[in-house]
């Protein structure tokens, strides 16, 4: 039985962090109104994602460090979310949202879905069904080198980003993409070496450093440089960029800096608080003399 189509709103909430279930919110948006979508949905790890930030030498709690030394500390933030659906429930959860993503994308729009190796093959089948396999553009490998090493297998040190277009044309601005140094510049000549090369579908970038200026304390925060490459390549100034699993708000921060219009959605109150505070700082810096 077909359900009645939800009434759609007249205007998008441009430049806002929307604290709401993303499916409920997306269903109110008009068709073909968005230029670019990037989402970093939960990876269905079966665990609770958590990140605690601490301040050393403050507070009454104690922890043992190198050489058996004891330090006082206090917890300055403790953020978490559940990532524990069954596979079938996870795919249904994600698929209905991807269907809305396709509906709201303009004919020349595209979507980047950031996922990991445990479910990427399932999610790609879902995207093929919703967008059509002929609209698959790339599987980008974001490779990094941080964290522990497994004892019984190769350590997983990459994420997968699936890029799909809605239609038969899409935005890809080669001249806006940062160029990288050649690994063997002596083999390509001085002119090409000075210009640098375009990235391929394998991106070597560090994660957000623990003590980095970007760090918000939110679990699974992605680095601005990663989103800068996506937003620069796949949107133009003034385009509408949407992230409906917005987390720490990196997509909105980058879009704001690059002159794109943006909308962020998340129903987690901790995420909403982090994003709003972070974007206030970005806007304040942009307007300060």
Secondary structure as UniProt FT lines:
FT   TURN            14..15
FT   STRAND          16..18
FT   HELIX           22..26
FT   TURN            27..28
FT   TURN            31..32
FT   STRAND          34..39
FT   STRAND          47..64
FT   HELIX           66..68
FT   STRAND          70..83
FT   HELIX           87..104
FT   STRAND          105..115
FT   TURN            117..119
FT   HELIX           120..131
FT   HELIX           133..135
FT   STRAND          136..143
FT   STRAND          158..165
FT   HELIX           174..176
FT   STRAND          179..180
FT   TURN            183..184
FT   HELIX           185..187
FT   HELIX           190..195
FT   STRAND          197..198
FT   STRAND          202..204
FT   TURN            210..211
FT   TURN            213..214
FT   TURN            219..220
FT   HELIX           224..234
FT   TURN            237..238
FT   STRAND          240..243
FT   TURN            247..248
FT   HELIX           250..257
FT   TURN            258..259
FT   STRAND          261..265
FT   HELIX           269..287
//
